[in-house]
Amino acid sequence: MQDAVQGSQPRGYTLPVFAVASARAALHHLLGIPLEKEGGRLAIAVQAELPSPEAWICIPVEQVAALEKATALAITRSDPGPHLDLTRDTPVWAWARLEDRDPEDPPLILEAGEGLGRCTDGSPAIYAYARRLFEINLLPRIPPDCRLRVRIILPEGKLLAERTSNAAFGVLEGLALLGTRAEVEPSSSVESLEQARQELQQKLEQHKHLTFCVGSHGQQVALRQGIPVDHILLVANWIGPLLVEAALRGAESIHLVGYHGKLIKLAGGIFTTSSHVADARLEILAAALIRCGGTAEQARQVLELRTVDAAVHYLEGLGWAAPVMQKLAHQILERATAYVRKYASRSPSLQVTLFDRQGQICAQAGIPESDHSD
């Protein structure tokens, strides 16, 4: 089946689409339904709930094979298209088994295999949109007297999860199948900047106080702090341009809320925070440690570590984590204020909140004492 929503521009799809494609390919193999051929390769058509009456897309299938009489494994490979995404080219496996079903049993069971994260209650980190995709693509094909058990496996998931803040929001041991749509939302593209600018302008027509949240995790922290949802703007990687835009359009205050492993880039003067643009987080941490009184050897150890989380854990062992994070929060405030004044010739009142991998606030700056909360 040709991609019914294919246009002239290359498209990229979110991780749930590839997980569902693998599961659907494995089920088709079990049922003896041949896969499509697309450009000489095996492919599977997936209904993706895109805003189109013909909402089917065609996903290449790398491999599919029976393991036992009622068990099969299929593999696709994540492709976010032209967008920047850490899951690019990661293999997505689906192990599927047809089982006898009692009438009271659910027809579909989804499990987390290696590399797919689990929530704190042990359930697989498969969120609402992904679950809907599994249901609409698999349930119509499951024989009436059978139950389909699907286990999603991401061989590179644990390693990739170290580069995210998933653990801050209860996703453990791997990546999550999340998102609200099939197509990748280009957080680092010019289109995403324009979309954010339009939303910023709309919000400023209603009020002059904004909260910039770096990603949905930042939004969750802001909401827990009692910040009204209509004050919140998701800024992705475009923090600098949107700070200037807000100042030019008359914002009176801006509160920056973000995971420390992302927002600390501002302390080094990096205001477009995509890792594909610049990444000096360990260097920024090491410099902050020196400013707080740490030794050169301790700073060198920070620079030897692979991730910000490992560096923060090391600083916690030294007793330096809290003062270093507080130093960084104040440095972000100073750098952001200077950045806005440079390009907008004025500056709204700025505030900064950093949170850790557990979603707990670890440092704040510019917050009036009466506004501090746990």
C-alpha positions in Angstrom: 0.0 0.0 0.0 1.3 3.4 -0.9 1.7 5.9 1.8 -1.7 7.6 1.6 -0.5 10.8 3.3 2.8 11.0 1.5 3.5 14.5 0.1 6.4 16.1 -1.6 8.3 16.6 1.7 9.9 13.7 3.4 8.1 12.6 6.6 9.3 11.2 9.8 7.3 9.1 12.3 7.3 8.7 16.1 8.5 5.6 17.9 5.0 4.2 18.5 4.4 3.9 14.8 7.4 1.6 14.4 6.5 -0.5 17.4 3.0 -0.9 16.0 4.3 -1.7 12.6 6.5 -4.4 14.0 3.7 -5.9 16.0 1.3 -5.8 13.0 4.0 -7.5 10.7 4.5 -10.2 13.3 0.7 -10.8 13.6 0.3 -10.9 9.8 3.1 -13.5 9.6 1.4 -15.7 12.2 -1.9 -15.5 10.2 -0.2 -16.2 6.9 -1.0 -12.8 5.5 1.8 -11.7 3.1 3.4 -8.4 3.7 3.4 -5.6 1.1 6.4 -4.9 -1.2 7.6 -1.3 -1.2 10.6 -0.4 -3.4 11.7 -4.1 -3.4 11.5 -4.3 0.4 9.0 -5.8 2.8 6.6 -3.3 4.3 3.5 -3.1 6.4 0.6 -0.6 6.2 -0.2 1.0 9.5 -3.3 3.0 10.3 -1.9 6.0 12.1 -4.8 8.3 12.9 -3.4 11.1 10.9 -5.8 13.9 9.9 -6.7 12.3 6.6 -9.6 10.0 5.6 -6.9 7.6 4.2 -4.7 7.6 7.3 -2.5 4.7 6.3 1.3 4.9 6.1 3.7 2.2 4.8 6.6 1.2 7.1 9.5 -0.9 5.9 10.0 -4.2 7.7 13.6 -5.4 8.0 12.9 -8.9 9.1 10.0 -11.1 10.1 10.1 -14.8 11.1 8.3 -17.5 13.0 10.0 -18.6 16.2 7.5 -21.3 17.2 4.2 -22.5 15.9 2.2 -19.5 17.4 5.1 -17.0 17.9 6.8 -14.6 15.5 9.3 -11.8 15.7 9.3 -8.7 13.4 11.8 -5.8 13.2 11.4 -2.3 11.9 13.9 0.6 12.3 13.0 4.0 13.6 13.1 6.8 11.0 12.2 10.4 12.2 12.8 11.6 8.6 14.5 15.0 8.4 14.0 15.8 12.1 16.6 15.5 14.8 15.7 12.6 17.1 17.9 10.3 19.2 15.9 7.2 18.2 17.0 7.5 14.5 17.9 4.1 13.1 17.2 2.2 16.4 15.8 -1.2 15.8 12.3 -1.9 17.1 11.4 -5.5 17.7 7.9 -7.0 18.3 7.6 -10.5 19.7 4.0 -11.7 19.2 2.3 -14.9 20.3 -1.3 -16.1 19.7 -2.8 -17.8 22.7 -6.1 -19.5 23.5 -8.4 -17.0 25.1 -11.1 -17.4 27.7 -14.2 -15.2 27.1 -13.3 -12.9 30.0 -9.7 -12.4 28.9 -8.7 -9.2 27.1 -7.8 -10.0 23.4 -4.6 -7.9 23.5 -1.8 -7.8 26.1 1.1 -5.4 25.7 4.4 -6.1 27.5 7.7 -4.2 28.0 10.7 -6.2 26.8 14.3 -5.2 27.0 14.8 -1.5 26.4 11.2 -0.4 26.7 10.7 1.5 29.9 8.4 0.6 32.7 6.4 3.0 34.9 6.9 3.0 38.6 4.0 0.6 39.0 5.7 -1.9 36.7 3.4 -1.4 33.8 5.0 -0.9 30.3 5.6 2.8 29.4 3.1 2.7 26.6 1.0 5.9 26.6 -2.5 6.7 25.3 -1.8 7.4 21.7 0.5 4.4 21.3 -2.1 2.1 22.9 -4.8 3.4 20.5 -2.5 2.6 17.6 -1.9 -0.9 18.9 -5.7 -1.5 19.3 -6.8 -0.1 15.9 -4.1 -2.0 14.1 -4.2 -5.3 15.9 -7.6 -6.0 17.3 -9.5 -6.4 14.0 -7.0 -9.1 12.9 -7.0 -11.2 16.1 -9.0 -14.4 15.7 -12.1 -14.4 17.9 -11.0 -17.3 20.1 -7.4 -16.0 20.5 -5.5 -13.6 22.6 -2.5 -11.8 21.2 0.5 -11.1 23.5 2.9 -8.5 22.2 6.2 -7.7 23.7 8.1 -4.6 22.4 11.9 -4.8 22.6 14.2 -1.9 22.0 17.8 -3.4 22.1 19.3 0.1 22.3 16.6 1.5 24.6 18.4 1.5 27.9 21.5 3.2 26.4 19.4 5.8 24.6 17.3 6.5 27.8 20.4 7.7 29.5 20.3 10.7 27.2 16.7 11.6 28.2 15.0 12.8 31.4 12.5 9.9 31.4 13.5 8.7 34.8 12.5 12.1 36.2 8.9 11.2 35.4 8.8 7.6 36.4 9.9 5.9 33.2 12.6 3.3 34.2 15.0 1.1 32.3 14.3 2.4 28.9 12.4 4.5 26.4 8.7 5.2 26.4 6.2 4.9 23.6 4.7 8.4 23.9 3.5 11.2 21.7 0.2 12.4 20.4 0.6 11.9 16.7 2.2 9.7 14.1 4.4 12.4 12.5 7.5 13.7 14.4 6.9 17.2 15.8 10.1 19.0 14.7 11.2 20.5 18.0 14.4 21.8 16.4 13.0 23.0 13.1 12.2 26.5 11.9 8.6 25.3 11.6 8.5 24.6 15.4 9.9 28.0 16.1 7.2 29.7 14.1 4.5 27.6 15.8 5.9 28.6 19.2 6.1 32.3 18.2 2.4 32.2 17.2 1.4 30.6 20.4 3.5 33.1 22.4 1.7 36.0 20.6 -1.7 34.5 21.4 -0.8 34.1 25.1 0.5 37.6 25.4 -2.8 39.0 24.1 -4.4 37.5 27.3 -1.7 38.2 29.9 1.9 39.4 30.3 3.3 36.7 32.5 4.7 33.5 30.8 6.3 30.3 31.9 8.7 28.8 29.4 8.8 25.0 29.9 11.5 22.9 28.2 9.5 19.9 27.0 6.4 18.2 28.5 8.4 17.2 31.6 9.0 20.9 32.4 5.3 21.4 31.9 4.4 18.7 34.4 6.7 20.3 37.0 5.2 23.8 36.3 1.7 22.5 36.8 2.6 20.8 40.0 3.9 24.2 41.2 0.5 25.7 40.6 1.4 27.6 37.5 -1.8 28.2 35.4 -1.8 26.1 32.2 -2.6 29.2 30.1 0.6 30.8 31.2 2.7 27.9 30.0 4.6 27.9 26.6 6.5 24.8 25.5 9.7 26.1 24.0 11.6 23.0 22.8 15.1 24.1 21.9 14.3 27.7 20.9 14.7 29.4 24.3 16.8 32.4 23.2 14.7 33.6 20.2 11.5 33.2 22.2 12.9 35.1 25.2 13.6 38.0 22.8 10.3 37.7 21.1 8.4 37.8 24.4 10.4 40.8 25.6 9.7 42.7 22.3 6.0 42.0 22.6 5.7 43.3 26.1 6.0 40.3 28.5 6.4 41.5 32.0 7.8 38.3 33.5 9.1 35.0 32.2 9.7 31.9 34.3 12.1 29.3 32.9 11.4 25.8 34.1 13.5 22.9 32.9 15.4 19.7 33.6 18.9 20.7 34.9 20.6 18.5 32.3 19.0 20.7 29.5 18.6 24.2 30.9 22.2 24.5 32.2 23.3 25.1 28.6 22.0 28.7 29.1 24.6 29.1 31.9 27.2 28.7 29.2 25.5 31.2 26.8 23.9 28.5 24.6 20.4 29.7 23.9 19.5 27.2 21.2 19.7 24.1 23.2 19.6 21.3 20.7 22.6 18.9 21.2 23.1 19.1 17.4 23.9 22.8 17.8 26.1 22.7 20.8 26.7 20.7 23.9 29.1 21.9 26.6 27.1 20.8 29.7 30.0 18.9 31.4 32.3 21.9 30.8 29.6 24.2 32.3 29.3 21.9 35.3 33.0 21.8 35.8 33.3 25.5 35.6 30.5 26.0 38.2 32.2 23.5 40.5 35.4 25.6 40.4 33.5 28.8 41.1 31.9 27.1 44.1 35.3 26.2 45.5 35.8 22.7 44.1 39.3 21.5 43.1 40.8 21.2 39.7 41.0 17.5 40.1 37.3 17.3 40.9 36.5 19.4 37.8 38.7 17.0 35.8 36.7 14.1 37.1 33.5 15.8 36.0 34.9 16.2 32.5 35.8 12.5 32.3 32.2 11.3 32.9 29.8 10.5 30.0 26.6 12.1 31.1 25.2 15.0 33.1 23.4 12.6 35.4 26.7 10.8 36.2 28.4 14.1 36.9 25.6 15.2 39.2 25.7 11.9 41.0 29.5 12.4 41.4 28.9 15.9 42.8 26.3 14.6 45.2 28.9 12.2 46.6 31.2 15.2 47.2 28.5 17.3 48.7 28.8 19.9 45.9 25.6 19.1 43.9 23.3 21.6 45.7 25.7 24.6 45.7 26.7 23.9 42.1 23.0 23.7 40.9 22.2 26.9 42.8 25.2 28.6 41.2 24.0 27.5 37.8 20.5 28.7 38.4 21.8 32.2 39.2 24.2 32.1 36.2 21.3 31.2 33.9 19.4 34.1 35.3 22.3 36.5 34.7 23.0 35.2 31.2 19.4 35.2 30.1 18.8 38.7 31.4 21.9 39.9 29.5 20.9 38.0 26.3 17.4 39.6 26.3 18.7 43.1 27.0 21.3 42.8 24.2 18.7 41.9 21.5 15.5 43.5 22.8 16.9 46.6 24.7 14.7 45.7 27.6 14.2 42.8 29.9 11.1 41.4 31.6 11.5 40.0 35.1 13.1 36.6 34.8 12.9 33.5 37.1 14.6 30.1 36.8 13.6 26.7 38.2 15.8 23.6 37.7 14.5 20.1 38.5 16.4 16.8 38.7 15.8 13.3 37.3 13.2 12.6 40.0 11.2 15.7 39.0 12.2 17.5 42.2 13.2 21.1 42.2 16.9 21.4 42.9 17.6 25.1 42.4 15.8 28.4 41.8 16.8 31.9 41.1 14.9 35.2 40.9 12.0 33.6 42.8 10.6 35.8 45.6 11.0 34.1 48.9 7.2 33.9 49.4 6.8 32.1 46.1 9.2 29.2 46.9 7.5 25.9 47.2 8.6 22.3 47.6 
